[in-house]
Amino acid sequence: MTDRVLDETDIDRLGQAIITLTRELWVVKDRQRILEAALADAGILDSIALDTYEPDESLEAELKVERQKLIDEIIKALAED
C-alpha cells in the first residue's frame, strides 16, 4: 500500500509543478554548464575531475539535507489546498 499524495483532481497543480521545476532545472543546468566552461577555459577545472569527484562525508550529509528539503517543499506545494 502506498501513501496517496495527490487526488485525481490535482492534475492542474501537478502540471504546473512540473513546468515550474523544469524551468528552474534549466536555469541551474544552464548556469552550471557556463560555470564549468568558464572554469575549464581558465584552466581551473577539467570535466574528468568534475565527473570523478566524490564529496566527503560532511558535504554528502549537507547535500542529503538539502535534497530532502527540496522534496519536502515540492510535496507540500502539491498537497496544499
Phi, psi and omega in degrees: 000138179246153175282130180275127179263322184236151172266166179300334181282356183268015185299323179296317178294322178296315178300315179296320179297318180295317178297316179297314179297321180296317177300312181296320178299318180296319178301314180295314181298318180299310181294323179296315179297319178296316179298315179299317179295317179296319178293321178294317178299328179275359180075019183270328187213140172244161186295330179295316178298320179292317181292332184258000181295135175238121182293150176286176185300322181296311179294320179300318178295319178298316179296321179298317179296314180296320178299314180294323178299316179297314179300314180298319180294321178294314179298319179298315181297322180287332185268349181291146175264000000 
